[in-house]
Amino acid sequence: MTSPDSSPGTTESPREYRRLWMVLTAVLFVLATVLALAWPTGGLETARVPIPQRKFGQVVNGERFEVRPQKVWYATVDPAPKFGDPKPGRFLVVELEVTNAGHDTATTDDLAKQLQITTSPGGRLHVFKDRHTQFVVRDGDDSRDQLHPDLPEKVMIVYRIPEKYADPEHVTMDFTDSAYGPGFQSSLSEWWDGEVLATYSGDVGRAG
């Protein structure tokens, strides 16, 4: 008795097996390469939404502040002297309508920390070193600095223009949101810097 022959369609030659293995290896290599390149650049993450571009006069709502920048202007005399007569200099003045959208009292300093100003010509203004003063403008008084929840206020922030910068003609301003929650090393909740909510852009006016 002779045993039946193996079915021709159920076996593969060594050459065909090697070819299949090479194709599979190549596909896996390409896939691994794509993953390695995409992961560091965020290719596998949700596409990041572009930062909204705004003009002065438009409102942006954050978790802590609702802001409506009104105008930016340039002055050669201190617009907010603390003592004595106004002294000459070079100043950039930002006027905003602000509402504290949080649950606790904030200050104009808290607000100013959320703004990043860049002048053109010129460059970026340092949020601390170049900031001259900031205050609530109400009833002709500039001594207030508190922003109470749900109370709209007009705020003025004044920066000194660095000596190496030319007189500004255009300005962009990034408004960064704040988020309330626990930190990395503490379970106590507080306000933390968030993402940039909007970038404002416009021409710089002149005093008078």
C-alpha positions in Angstrom: 0.0 0.0 0.0 1.3 3.4 -0.9 0.7 6.5 1.2 -1.2 9.4 -0.4 0.8 12.3 -1.8 0.7 15.5 0.1 -1.6 18.2 -1.3 0.4 20.6 -3.5 -1.5 23.6 -2.1 -0.7 23.0 1.5 3.1 23.2 1.5 5.5 26.0 0.8 8.9 25.8 -0.6 11.8 27.1 1.5 12.3 29.9 -1.0 8.7 31.1 -0.7 8.9 30.9 3.1 12.0 33.0 3.2 10.4 35.6 0.9 7.3 35.8 3.1 9.5 36.3 6.2 11.6 39.0 4.5 8.4 40.9 3.5 7.0 40.7 7.0 10.3 41.8 8.6 10.5 44.8 6.2 6.9 45.8 7.1 7.7 45.6 10.8 10.8 47.6 10.4 9.0 50.4 8.5 6.3 50.5 11.2 8.8 50.7 14.0 10.7 53.5 12.3 7.5 55.5 11.8 6.6 55.0 15.5 10.0 56.0 16.6 9.9 59.3 14.6 6.3 60.1 15.4 6.4 59.6 19.2 8.9 62.4 20.2 7.2 64.9 17.9 3.7 64.2 19.3 2.6 62.5 16.0 0.6 60.0 18.0 -1.0 62.5 20.3 -4.1 64.5 19.6 -3.3 67.2 17.1 -2.7 70.4 19.1 -5.2 73.2 18.4 -3.5 76.3 17.0 -3.4 79.3 19.3 -6.4 81.6 18.5 -5.4 85.0 17.1 -7.3 88.0 18.5 -7.5 91.7 18.0 -7.6 94.3 20.7 -11.2 94.7 21.8 -12.0 91.0 21.7 -12.8 88.9 24.8 -11.0 85.7 25.9 -12.4 83.7 28.8 -9.9 81.9 31.0 -10.4 79.8 34.1 -9.1 82.7 36.3 -9.5 85.8 34.2 -11.7 87.1 31.5 -9.8 89.7 29.5 -10.6 92.3 26.9 -7.4 94.2 26.0 -8.5 97.7 24.8 -5.4 99.4 23.5 -1.6 99.6 23.7 0.2 103.0 23.6 3.7 104.4 23.8 4.6 107.3 26.1 7.8 109.3 26.7 6.6 110.5 30.2 5.8 108.1 33.1 2.0 107.6 32.9 1.8 106.3 36.4 4.4 108.0 38.7 4.2 106.9 42.3 5.9 109.9 43.8 6.5 113.4 42.5 6.2 114.7 39.0 6.2 112.4 36.0 9.7 111.6 34.8 10.7 111.2 31.2 11.4 107.8 29.8 10.1 105.3 27.3 7.0 103.3 28.4 4.5 100.8 26.9 1.1 101.1 28.4 -1.5 98.2 28.1 -5.1 98.9 29.0 -7.5 96.0 29.6 -11.0 95.3 30.9 -10.7 92.4 33.3 -13.1 90.2 35.3 -11.9 87.8 37.9 -13.6 84.6 36.9 -12.1 82.6 39.8 -13.4 81.9 43.2 -10.9 84.0 45.2 -9.5 87.5 45.1 -6.6 88.0 42.7 -4.3 91.0 42.1 -3.2 92.9 39.1 0.2 91.3 39.6 -1.4 87.9 39.1 -2.9 89.1 35.9 0.3 90.7 34.6 2.2 87.4 35.1 -0.2 85.8 32.6 0.7 88.2 29.8 3.8 88.0 27.6 4.5 91.2 25.5 6.7 91.3 22.4 7.3 94.7 20.6 8.3 95.2 17.0 10.8 96.6 16.4 12.3 95.5 19.6 11.7 92.2 21.2 10.2 90.4 24.2 9.6 92.3 27.4 10.6 90.6 30.6 7.5 89.9 32.7 9.2 91.1 35.9 12.3 93.1 35.0 10.7 95.4 32.4 7.3 95.8 34.2 7.1 99.2 35.8 3.7 99.0 37.5 0.1 97.7 37.3 -3.1 98.8 39.0 -6.8 99.1 38.8 -8.2 102.3 37.4 -11.4 103.4 39.1 -12.7 106.8 40.1 -9.5 108.4 39.1 -7.6 106.4 41.7 -4.7 104.1 40.8 -3.8 102.7 44.2 -6.0 99.6 44.0 -4.5 96.3 43.0 -7.2 93.7 44.0 -9.5 92.0 41.5 -12.5 90.6 43.2 -14.6 87.7 41.7 -17.2 88.7 39.2 -16.4 92.4 39.4 -15.4 94.0 36.1 -12.4 96.3 36.4 -10.2 98.4 34.1 -6.5 97.6 34.5 -3.5 99.4 33.3 -0.1 97.7 33.1 3.0 99.8 32.3 6.3 98.5 31.0 9.7 100.2 30.5 11.1 99.9 27.0 14.7 98.5 27.3 17.4 100.9 26.0 18.5 98.4 23.3 15.0 98.4 21.8 13.7 100.9 19.2 10.5 102.7 19.7 7.7 100.1 19.3 5.2 100.3 16.5 3.5 96.9 16.8 2.9 94.6 19.7 1.8 91.0 20.2 0.6 89.7 23.6 0.2 86.1 24.7 -2.5 85.5 27.3 -1.8 82.4 29.4 -4.6 80.6 31.2 -4.4 79.5 34.8 -5.7 76.2 36.2 -6.7 75.5 39.8 -5.5 72.2 41.3 -2.9 70.3 43.4 0.7 70.5 42.5 3.3 67.8 41.9 4.7 67.9 45.5 1.6 69.0 47.4 -2.1 67.9 47.6 -3.1 71.5 48.4 -4.8 73.2 45.4 -3.6 76.5 44.0 -3.4 78.4 40.7 -0.9 77.1 38.2 0.1 78.4 34.7 -1.8 76.7 31.9 -1.6 76.9 28.1 -1.7 80.1 26.0 -5.3 80.8 25.3 -4.9 83.6 22.7 -2.4 85.9 21.0 -3.4 89.5 20.6 -1.8 91.6 17.9 -2.1 95.3 17.0 -0.4 98.6 16.4 1.0 100.8 19.2 -0.7 104.2 19.6 1.0 107.3 20.9 0.2 109.3 24.0 -1.9 112.4 23.2 
